[in-house]
Amino acid sequence: MKVTPISESRINEIDFENLVFGTQFTDHMMVCTYRNGSWEEAEIKPYGPMSFSPALHTLHYGQAMFEGLKAYYMSNGSVGVFRPDMNAKRMNHSARRMYMPEFPEDVFVEGIKKLVEMDKAWVPNKEGHALYLRPFMFGSSEFVAARPSEEYTFCVIMSPVGPYYAGDVKVKVEETYTRSASGGVGSTKCAGNYGGAFFATDQARKEGYTQVIWTDHKNHELIEESGTMNVGFVIDDTFITPPLSDRILAGITRDSILSLLREGNIVANVEERPIKVEEVVAAAKEGRLKEAFGMGTAAVVSQISTIGFRGTDFSIDTPDDGYAMKIKKALSDIRMGTIADKNNWMVTL
Ligand code: COI
């Protein structure tokens, strides 16, 4: 891997006490180009603008996708990246569906380790904070014929971040718009899945909600995701989350939480199964909906305090010592290295 270091760090320009998610980027980035049917040598170089023509393929046809993962300061002073191999695999899942070239998983993981090592000083050493890594790939040919791009650019940029949501998350069950459909690209992290969600999310915001709960495209009966996160409910003493399908993103936080819940004694039962809006609403009415929360890399575990359904708001408890917070703590303990990392999720530098 070619390495071109910066001459002077910008780190002193950053106010680490007031980080705004994903707005400030570290000194270096990793870039790799796919040309003539293969990936060229990856390069780590100073973070900065990239130059492309207005005919840049991705701007016209949207062959674009991204990943998200975090690096943490651990209690023993080392820096660890959480499950980067999973992101490498998921990116290649997205690549296959988006008709883009797969990126070598070993270069992905090794490149990330090297990049984080170079910008280690940017990893915030504070509870609830992390270095957010954003790998992404886009079609970088410069033509507007409607056929797949021939060149692709892979890149990783990094941003020091604090907590994603400030305060309660209120969600509205979305019954008009849909995030994904069977046979579509909902299980990928293609850029359009996020761009296509902004309008419905803004409508919900205007009604006083933070996010939407996405329901299935056919009948809007089944719960699928919440905003940009997977979603889970605790009804009585059972944790329920929708099963993976080609409409749902295989969240790495979701997977990690399922493993921890199956290993531990936080909740009595764990179910991955279709869950209907009417089941959640009935449980809320009967006082059996104990907690609800989103699961994602950016927000980690995000407690839902209200579910709005057809004009009625159902309040949900958000206890400091409940299921969501116990799960969040279990994850955080692994990330900080204060409990055993039985599954070897942390990749230290
Ligand atoms: C995540 O939950 O990690 C995401 O995908 C969030 C990202 C869109 C900022």
Residues whose N, C-alpha, C, O or C-beta is under 5 A from the ligand:
A	BS01	COI	G68 T228 M229 G296 T297 A298 A299
